[in-house]
Amino acid sequence: MLGRLGCGRPRLVPASLRPVATGASPAVLRRVRCTGQEPTLEHCDLQPGPPSSCPTDRVAAVECEEPFQLRLVGGPGPCAGRLEVNHGGQWGTVCDDGWSGTNAAVVCRELGCGAAGTVGDLPRGRPRFGPGAGRIWLDDVRCRGQEGTLRDCAHRAWGRHDCTHREDVGVVCQDA
């Protein structure tokens, strides 16, 4: 739903940190209940009642995470190359420790590049597209396969790794 706002995933905003809506427009919706699967707010359960009865300290607030971005660079096109992710506005690489075909499948699907392709006879069965530069953002990525985005896969904390850029992972998708 937040994608329509150009935001990333929502963050929990504790009630104590929500901004007080002083001087704001009056509430137009009341008792909105969503499951998280709705494509837009209009598809949520909206309780009838006068929105003007909503106290200003009860107005909902939304805070979004930075949108998650990934790309493949250094390859023959947008569907094959060294995997890079953007975190905090800075592009960085992903270490190949524990990398699997399942991880590659999640990346290819997220990029709209079809299924993960076959690699051929590259060293250790992994595509190499040269070392990246800057930060190594992710290490020990473990996807189960049903994730919609690489961000939802298990991994070490952002920026924590035991890698060098010689271990930057490459991905080849079928639409390469």
C-alpha positions as CSV (number, residue, x, y, z in Angstrom):
1,M,0.0,0.0,0.0
2,L,2.8,2.4,0.8
3,G,4.3,1.9,-2.6
4,R,1.6,4.3,-3.9
5,L,3.2,7.0,-1.7
6,G,6.7,6.3,-3.1
7,C,7.7,5.0,0.3
8,G,9.4,1.9,1.4
9,R,8.0,-0.5,4.0
10,P,6.3,1.0,7.0
11,R,8.0,1.3,10.3
12,L,6.2,1.0,13.6
13,V,5.6,4.4,15.0
14,P,4.9,4.2,18.8
15,A,2.0,6.4,19.9
16,S,4.3,8.5,22.1
17,L,6.3,9.5,19.0
18,R,3.4,10.3,16.7
19,P,3.2,14.0,15.8
20,V,0.3,15.9,17.3
21,A,-1.9,17.1,14.4
22,T,-2.2,20.7,15.6
23,G,-3.3,23.0,12.8
24,A,-3.8,19.9,10.6
25,S,-6.8,19.2,8.5
26,P,-9.5,17.3,10.3
27,A,-9.4,13.5,10.1
28,V,-11.3,12.2,7.1
29,L,-11.3,8.5,8.1
30,R,-12.1,6.8,11.3
31,R,-11.2,3.4,12.7
32,V,-9.3,2.1,9.7
33,R,-8.5,-1.6,9.9
34,C,-6.2,-3.2,7.4
35,T,-4.7,-6.7,7.2
36,G,-1.7,-5.5,5.1
37,Q,-2.7,-7.3,2.0
38,E,-4.9,-4.5,0.6
39,P,-3.6,-2.8,-2.5
40,T,-4.9,0.6,-1.3
41,L,-6.3,2.2,1.8
42,E,-9.7,2.2,0.2
43,H,-9.8,-1.6,0.4
44,C,-9.4,-1.6,4.2
45,D,-12.3,-1.9,6.6
46,L,-13.4,1.6,7.2
47,Q,-15.7,2.1,10.3
48,P,-18.6,4.6,9.8
49,G,-18.8,7.5,12.1
50,P,-18.0,11.2,12.2
51,P,-14.3,11.7,11.7
52,S,-14.5,15.0,13.5
53,S,-14.8,13.0,16.7
54,C,-11.2,11.9,16.4
55,P,-9.0,13.7,18.9
56,T,-5.9,15.3,17.4
57,D,-3.6,13.1,19.6
58,R,-5.1,10.0,18.0
59,V,-4.4,10.9,14.3
60,A,-2.5,8.1,12.6
61,A,1.1,8.6,11.4
62,V,3.1,6.7,8.9
63,E,6.8,6.6,8.7
64,C,8.5,4.7,5.8
65,E,11.8,2.9,5.6
66,E,14.0,4.0,2.7
67,P,12.8,2.1,-0.4
68,F,15.0,-1.0,-1.1
69,Q,16.8,-1.0,-4.3
70,L,19.1,-3.5,-6.0
71,R,20.7,-3.7,-9.4
72,L,23.1,-5.9,-11.4
73,V,26.2,-4.1,-12.8
74,G,29.2,-5.0,-14.9
75,G,27.4,-7.6,-16.9
76,P,26.1,-7.7,-20.5
77,G,22.7,-6.1,-19.5
78,P,20.4,-5.3,-16.6
79,C,19.7,-9.0,-15.9
80,A,23.2,-10.2,-15.4
81,G,26.1,-8.7,-13.3
82,R,27.5,-8.0,-9.9
83,L,24.7,-7.6,-7.3
84,E,24.6,-4.3,-5.6
85,V,22.1,-2.9,-3.1
86,N,21.4,0.6,-2.0
87,H,21.3,1.3,1.7
88,G,21.1,4.7,3.2
89,G,21.6,6.3,-0.3
90,Q,24.8,4.4,-0.9
91,W,25.3,1.5,-3.3
92,G,27.3,-1.4,-2.1
93,T,27.9,-5.1,-2.8
94,V,26.8,-8.4,-1.5
95,C,29.2,-11.1,-0.3
96,D,29.0,-14.6,-1.9
97,D,29.2,-16.4,1.5
98,G,26.4,-18.9,1.6
99,W,25.0,-17.6,-1.7
100,S,22.5,-20.0,-3.4
101,G,20.4,-20.5,-6.5
102,T,17.4,-19.7,-4.3
103,N,18.9,-16.3,-3.4
104,A,19.5,-15.7,-7.1
105,A,15.9,-16.7,-8.0
106,V,14.6,-14.0,-5.5
107,V,16.9,-11.4,-7.1
108,C,15.9,-12.3,-10.6
109,R,12.2,-12.3,-9.8
110,E,12.5,-8.9,-7.9
111,L,14.2,-7.3,-10.9
112,G,11.6,-8.7,-13.4
113,C,14.3,-10.7,-15.1
114,G,12.7,-14.1,-15.2
115,A,14.1,-17.1,-13.3
116,A,17.7,-17.5,-12.3
117,G,19.8,-18.7,-15.3
118,T,22.4,-21.3,-15.5
119,V,26.0,-20.2,-15.0
120,G,28.1,-22.6,-17.1
121,D,31.6,-23.3,-16.1
122,L,32.6,-20.3,-14.1
123,P,34.8,-20.7,-11.0
124,R,32.9,-22.6,-8.2
125,G,29.8,-22.3,-10.3
126,R,29.4,-18.6,-9.5
127,P,29.3,-15.8,-12.0
128,R,32.0,-13.2,-11.6
129,F,31.6,-9.6,-12.9
130,G,34.6,-8.0,-11.2
131,P,35.0,-6.5,-7.8
132,G,32.8,-3.7,-6.6
133,A,33.9,-0.7,-4.7
134,G,32.8,1.0,-1.5
135,R,30.7,-0.8,1.2
136,I,30.0,-4.4,1.3
137,W,26.4,-4.2,2.6
138,L,25.2,-7.8,2.9
139,D,26.8,-11.1,3.9
140,D,25.4,-14.6,4.7
141,V,22.2,-14.0,2.8
142,R,19.7,-16.9,3.2
143,C,16.5,-16.9,1.2
144,R,13.8,-19.6,1.4
145,G,12.5,-18.8,-2.0
146,Q,9.1,-17.3,-1.4
147,E,10.4,-13.8,-0.5
148,G,9.2,-11.0,-2.7
149,T,12.4,-9.0,-2.2
150,L,16.0,-9.8,-1.1
151,R,15.4,-7.5,1.9
152,D,13.1,-10.1,3.4
153,C,15.8,-12.8,3.3
154,A,17.8,-13.5,6.4
155,H,21.3,-11.9,6.5
156,R,23.8,-10.4,8.8
157,A,23.3,-6.8,10.0
158,W,23.8,-4.2,7.3
159,G,27.5,-3.6,6.7
160,R,28.6,-6.6,8.9
161,H,30.7,-9.0,6.9
162,D,34.0,-11.0,6.7
163,C,34.5,-10.5,3.0
164,T,36.5,-8.6,0.5
165,H,35.4,-7.3,-2.9
166,R,36.9,-10.5,-4.5
167,E,33.8,-12.2,-3.0
168,D,31.2,-9.9,-4.5
169,V,28.4,-12.1,-5.8
170,G,27.2,-12.1,-9.4
171,V,23.8,-13.1,-10.7
172,V,22.7,-14.3,-14.1
173,C,19.0,-14.4,-14.8
174,Q,17.3,-16.1,-17.8
175,D,16.4,-12.8,-19.4
176,A,20.1,-11.8,-19.5
